[in-house]
């Protein structure tokens, strides 16, 4: 049986009090896409009714980047990179490992119970980066070498086109699905059959724009994901017939 795990690593821009002094005068940066994924928490909460288990973090990625591995150069931001090794270790202990370990343990528990895990990590992306306009409304990121991930994303894109054909849905855009990220890490821990890792990327222009349009986009994400899940979870279709 497939279990849906929903996560949101960049849900907020909160800075713990112990590190607030390091972010003095950085309000504008914290409110920008550099501080968090704008609209991601609202989207995550909209999708949460579909999930069997869900996790999110409202700690700013500028403190520590939950979607990066320990070896990654951008695990710490330009601000926290200057902290002492002891401070960095404490940040990892208090804010990085608890989140990552809880999610990994949940996947492990599901797998050990004979369940297959579909992990959808909810993200949003800035419409423009370094002068480049991102040409997509929705991005579905996956590892092309993992057949189940590829198949799921193809089904999901088809459902998007049926629910809202005006949305431009692209695979592995604006980032590659095999770039360093939490699903990439989890793929190394679990097999293709055990774990399906998808990163959902939605253009922040919707969250920053007209509320009615943003609601329509969130509805399209919800209904398309729900319809796709029915291919893998027949019991959802059975409920519709009751």
C-alpha positions, 0 to 999 in steps of 0.5 A, a space after each residue: 500500500 502506498 503512503 503519502 508523506 508530505 514535507 515542507 522544508 522552507 515553510 517560514 522565515 523564523 530565526 530562533 532568539 539565540 541567533 536573532 542578533 546575527 540577523 539584525 537589519 536583515 528583515 528584507 532578506 528574511 522576507 524575500 525568497 532567500 529567507 523562505 519559500 513564499 506561499 509554500 506553507 499555504 500550499 502545504 496546508 492545502 495538500 495536507 488532507 491527502 497525506 498519511 504523514 506530514 512535516 514542515 519547518 518554519 525556521 528560515 533556510 538562512 539559519 540552516 538549509 534543511 534541503 541540503 546535505 551536510 557536505 553542501 557548500 550552502 548548508 549555512 548561509 552567508 550570515 551563519 557561515 561565519 558562526 563558530 564551529 560550536 554554534 554551527 554544531 548546535 544549530 545542526 543539533 537543534 534544528 537540522 537533525 531533528 527534522 531530517 531524522 524524524 522524516 527519515 525514521 518515518 520512511 523507515 517505519 513505513 518501509 519496515 511495515 511493508 508500505 511504499 512511500 511517496 514523498 512529495 516535498 512542497 516548494 516554491 520558486 522565485 519567478 526571476 533569478 539572476 535576471 533570468 525569467 523562469 519559464 514554468 508555472 509548476 515543476 515536478 522534480 524526480 530522478 529519471 533513473 527511478 522508473 516509479 518516480 518518472 511514471 508518477 510525474 507523467 501521470 501527475 502532469 496529465 492530471 494537471 493538464 486535465 484540471 487546468 490546461 493553462 498551467 505550464 508544467 515542466 519536468 526537472 525545472 527550474 532545478 534538476 531532480 538529482 541535485 542535492 536535496 532531501 529526496 536525493 539523500 533519501 533515495 540513497 537510503 531506500 530502493 526505488 520500490 520502497 521510496 518515490 521522492 518528488 519535489 513539487 515546485 510552484 512559481 511564487 508569482 501566484 502566491 504574490 499575485 491575485 488571490 483568486 488565481 492563487 486559490 485556483 492554482 492550489 486547487 489544481 495541485 490538490 485535485 491533480 495530486 488526488 487524481 494521480 494517487 487514485 492510480 496507486 491507491 484504489 481505495 480512494 476511488 472506492 470512497 468516491 463510489 460510496 
